[in-house]
């Protein structure tokens, strides 16, 4: 039971005793007291005036007086108009701490019985994963773990965009300019090699367009008539016709990319329960489009193209099938959504996709609703802002992206340099140091990205993220390592075995309050699909511990009962930090 639930339950008892009226606890409005007022939690009195038939201040006074007289866990109150501010007693916080310390599943919420699919990553196979994909993957993975912690069954999935003209561009450039190069002969990861092909295609294409314009063609015509773009489109037609040579080249280059992706996912700690491939799903929605035509939901234009008119919904007409009968992305997503809800009996589906696709998902929900699928309202687009670098935006076709692999290496190097400067790695083997550098580098990267609200654009600065002070992953990692060091020293000295009771100090109560708020933070973060709330909870807890550690000589405490309580408290802090940071996919070292 959270503190808010506890106060709500006691307020129910107060209303029953004072006014002989039963009120559901769910109707009691309880929130953390604002900092400018005295108290821990505030009960909103206004909804109870219809029962008390008294002024707000009088009602608050009556309920506050009853609670302090009847509940030893409530120490004091003050009524400010329609708000009753309540201070909880040391007894309450001691009981709360005992409950936290004895519950190995603290922070894991009860099962909701809901099954949720989260789709993220969904890369194209014409380039390696880059910094933008890193934010997508970290968000998708942490939101999945967050929803699990909130009591949901979660299926992590990705849709690999492995067909289309963008793939054919890389294939064409490989044939024309790469002299049969493979990952083995070039010494490059397969996804990087294919990405180089994509950049080279753009170089070839740009040169051709410039040459055609010099010969007198306007830019639009030159772009259509360039030999390379025509060749890429011809290759796509052959692919759809199942041409053996084109299909073999496509499969070979895709396998290079898949192997490269897998290495990057492993380095980031990313995994999926189910992988879909566009070449298997792009035709799924055609039957739905035919159904929509039969039911009059869609219309067919004279040229044979099929549309959904969304003007009455404040949008425009949306193409679902081209005049030649080929499908578009929307067609595929319609069919994929239907299959997933049917196969997995989903209660909800979350798409983790950048905010440039807001319109697409708005249309997807509308069209599915018009087709009669009641679950259309259970589709949620987790729209996130783009990641930019200090030097500006990234462009794949120009080769100006920051590859995920290069970024991971850079974070490792930054972590190594910063750790060696600190001079605190004595006694660790080279293998232990290497593992620590990886842990710190990835922790810095993940935390820096996930502490930002998903809806906001963000500027990524690797050096800033690796700082051991401030709101960073390494700061929280170092806090955990510091706690582990204290606990090791206590164990070596045989301290902490005393079972006599001890009273929490005011500083310790502040720590217990933060710990006690963790389940509520998990619920709030899951409802908002925002790992940032968990990241900032972990920072507040780590910051409060460090202040406590600065002010309190833990191991020098002469009273054995107080020392045992303090060791138990910091052990709980370490455990909750591990749980919170685990949701973010961040490991916490025991030595640092």
Secondary structure, 3 states (H helix, E strand, C coil): CCHHHHHHHHHHHHHHHHHCCCCCHHHCCEEECCCCCCCCEEEECHHHHHHHCCCHHHHHHHHHHHHHHHCCCEEEEEEECCEEEEEECHHHHHHHHHHHHCCCCCCCCCCCCCEEEEECCCCECCCCCEHHHHHHHHHHHHHHHHHHHCCCEEEEEEEEECCCHHHHHHHHHHHHHCCCCCHHHHCCCHHHHHHHHHHHHHHHHHHHHHHHHHCCCCHHHHHHHCHHHHHHHHHHHHHHCCCHHHHHHHHHHHHHHHHHHHHHHHHHCCCCCEEEEHHHHCCCCHHHHHHHHHCCCCEECCCCCEEEECHHHCCCEEEEECCCCCECHHHHHHHHHHHHHHHHCCCEEEEEEEHHHHHHHHHHHHHHHHCCCHHHHHEEEEEECCEEECCECCCHHHCCCCEHHHHHHHHHHHHHHHHHHHCCCCCCCHHHHHHHHHHHHHHHHHHHHHCCCCCCCEEECHHHHCCCCCCCHHHHHHHHHHHHHHHHHHHHCCCCCCCCCCCCCHHHHHHHHHHHCHHHHHHHHHHHCCHHHHHHHHHHHHHHHHHHHHHCCCCCCCCHHHHHHHHHHHHHHHHHHHHHHHHCCCCCCCCC
